[in-house]
Every structure is written in structure tokens, then in C-alpha cells.
Amino acid sequence: MRVLLRDRKTNLFWLGDGRWTANALAACDFGSSSNCIQYALRERLADTEVVLSFENPLYDIALPLNGAGLDPRSQP
């Protein structure tokens, strides 16, 4: 299983260094959902989701990250 970060508006995956990709296989694997969530929070990446990506895409799970900590409008 790979743990990816996906933009919910564009469906692109986080590649790294401020770049996104449509290729899930090329995307950054965070290794764990907690690493992925912490990264999204630290970088304030709103409208994203954690994707638990399996060999068979039928089993992929997407977990939206729409908490207040990710919404730049909620920051002081």
C-alpha cells in the first residue's frame, strides 16, 4: 500500500517540490497516513485528501482533509 496526497479539485497527486502529477505511481509516497496529514497541515494544503493506494485501484480509499487546520481562511 502507498499513501498519497491528492488535490480534490484537480485529482492530481503530490509529486514534491511544489509540483503535482496525474501519475499516481510517480507521486510521493508518505509511508503512513499520519505523515501525509502532518505534511498537508504544515504546508497548509487545503482541499486535499489522503489516498491509500493499493495494487488494485478498486481497493483504494480516499480520506478527505477538510479540517479547519487546512483551510487558510481559518488561520489568524
Rosetta silent file (secondary structure, phi, psi, omega in degrees, C-alpha in Angstrom):
SEQUENCE: MRVLLRDRKTNLFWLGDGRWTANALAACDFGSSSNCIQYALRERLADTEVVLSFENPLYDIALPLNGAGLDPRSQP
SCORE:     score description
SCORE:     0.000 S_00000001
   1 L     0.000  139.026  175.464    0.000    0.000    0.000 S_00000001
   2 E  -112.965  149.282  179.364    1.146    3.512   -0.820 S_00000001
   3 E  -115.108  113.475 -172.868   -0.041    6.659    0.978 S_00000001
   4 E  -117.840  161.828  175.210   -0.546    9.583   -1.390 S_00000001
   5 E  -115.549  125.993 -176.549   -1.815   13.147   -1.185 S_00000001
   6 E  -124.734  138.428  174.592   -4.309   14.192   -3.863 S_00000001
   7 E   -75.969  125.142 -175.080   -5.795   17.582   -4.729 S_00000001
   8 L   -71.913  -24.389 -179.029   -9.581   17.172   -4.617 S_00000001
   9 L   -82.247  -41.115 -175.022  -10.229   19.797   -7.311 S_00000001
  10 L  -100.751  -15.576 -174.422   -7.715   18.630   -9.929 S_00000001
  11 L    64.369   18.867  176.569   -7.326   14.955   -8.916 S_00000001
  12 L   -88.549  151.073 -179.393   -3.561   15.418   -9.218 S_00000001
  13 E   -99.764  148.089  179.225   -1.179   13.729   -6.776 S_00000001
  14 E   -68.063  125.624  179.112    1.590   15.457   -4.812 S_00000001
  15 E   -99.363  -33.932 -177.519    4.927   14.893   -6.517 S_00000001
  16 E   120.693  161.951  178.716    7.047   17.106   -4.284 S_00000001
  17 L    53.818   38.069  177.516    8.807   20.469   -4.545 S_00000001
  18 L    76.799   12.349 -176.750    5.506   22.262   -5.177 S_00000001
  19 E  -113.564  152.926  178.764    4.597   20.024   -8.115 S_00000001
  20 E  -123.882  157.305 -179.412    1.617   17.787   -8.813 S_00000001
  21 E  -142.690  151.915  174.622    1.227   14.827  -11.192 S_00000001
  22 L   -83.687  -13.402 -175.854   -1.563   12.775  -12.732 S_00000001
  23 L   -89.583  104.544 -179.371    0.631    9.677  -12.388 S_00000001
  24 L   -61.861  -31.484 -179.599   -0.092    8.001   -9.036 S_00000001
  25 L   -69.611  -26.791  179.372    2.949    5.753   -9.463 S_00000001
  26 L   -88.049  -13.552 -174.749    5.256    8.789   -9.701 S_00000001
  27 L   -67.526  157.289  177.524    3.643   10.549   -6.720 S_00000001
  28 L   -65.668  127.948  175.362    5.314   10.956   -3.350 S_00000001
  29 L   -97.000  115.538 -177.146    4.600    8.016   -1.027 S_00000001
  30 L   -79.957  -11.288  176.101    4.307    9.354    2.528 S_00000001
  31 L    82.933  -35.361  177.895    4.538    5.867    4.031 S_00000001
  32 L  -149.322  154.957  179.510    1.810    6.493    6.597 S_00000001
  33 H   -65.859  -34.989  179.733   -1.405    8.457    6.811 S_00000001
  34 H   -65.596  -39.402  176.108   -0.094   10.408    9.814 S_00000001
  35 H   -61.762  -42.071 -178.657    2.969   11.565    7.815 S_00000001
  36 H   -64.863  -46.222 -179.897    0.697   12.604    4.961 S_00000001
  37 H   -64.154  -44.885  179.029   -1.711   14.509    7.227 S_00000001
  38 H   -60.220  -40.802  179.177    1.121   16.260    9.079 S_00000001
  39 H   -63.731  -47.203 -179.891    2.655   17.346    5.783 S_00000001
  40 H   -60.639  -39.919  178.069   -0.650   18.708    4.474 S_00000001
  41 H   -66.121  -47.276 -178.117   -1.173   20.622    7.720 S_00000001
  42 H   -61.373  -39.573 -178.113    2.364   22.009    7.780 S_00000001
  43 H   -90.556   -0.908 -179.896    2.146   23.145    4.145 S_00000001
  44 L    53.459   49.736  179.419   -1.477   24.321    4.529 S_00000001
  45 L   -90.283   95.963 -179.555   -2.623   22.312    1.521 S_00000001
  46 L   -79.169  162.871  178.507   -6.401   22.796    1.553 S_00000001
  47 L    55.558   44.243  177.543   -8.878   20.715   -0.485 S_00000001
  48 E  -120.168  170.088  176.375   -6.684   17.630   -0.380 S_00000001
  49 E  -145.933  148.949  173.176   -7.222   14.019    0.560 S_00000001
  50 E   -83.564  131.051  177.343   -5.117   11.126    1.746 S_00000001
  51 E  -116.251  120.222  172.354   -5.304    8.230   -0.690 S_00000001
  52 E   -88.852  106.223 -170.548   -4.493    4.724    0.483 S_00000001
  53 E  -103.713  123.522 -179.019   -3.451    3.274   -2.853 S_00000001
  54 L  -108.857  168.681  178.866   -3.346   -0.484   -3.411 S_00000001
  55 L   -55.403  -40.930  177.021   -2.134   -2.592   -6.338 S_00000001
  56 L   -98.215  112.148 -176.980   -5.746   -2.984   -7.410 S_00000001
  57 H   -58.645  -16.873  176.843   -7.307    0.508   -7.654 S_00000001
  58 H   -62.270  -21.875 -177.309  -10.704   -0.995   -6.791 S_00000001
  59 H   -99.903    1.084  179.619   -9.489   -1.115   -3.194 S_00000001
  60 L   -60.488  144.781  178.940   -8.170    2.469   -3.000 S_00000001
  61 E  -125.647  129.906  178.053   -9.528    4.553   -0.124 S_00000001
  62 E  -111.845  128.688 -179.428   -9.700    8.372   -0.177 S_00000001
  63 E  -118.755  105.885 -177.418   -9.932   10.288    3.101 S_00000001
  64 E   -63.082  140.538  174.879  -10.766   13.997    2.657 S_00000001
  65 E  -108.911   90.979 -179.725   -8.757   16.512    4.679 S_00000001
  66 L  -126.766   35.718  175.858  -11.161   19.357    5.230 S_00000001
  67 L   -77.770  163.010 -177.914  -10.429   20.245    8.842 S_00000001
  68 H   -59.332  -29.637 -178.598  -10.053   23.839    9.992 S_00000001
  69 H   -67.537  -17.571 -179.105   -6.289   23.416   10.242 S_00000001
  70 H   -98.245  -14.856 -177.040   -6.034   23.014    6.465 S_00000001
  71 L   -87.165  111.833 -177.337   -8.241   25.917    5.457 S_00000001
  72 H   -58.944  -24.074  179.318   -6.045   29.030    5.030 S_00000001
  73 H   -70.568  -18.312 -178.610   -9.099   31.198    5.727 S_00000001
  74 H   -89.792   -4.069 -178.806   -9.228   29.785    9.259 S_00000001
  75 L   -83.303  143.494  179.897   -5.677   30.893   10.087 S_00000001
  76 L   -67.115    0.000    0.000   -5.145   34.062   12.148 S_00000001
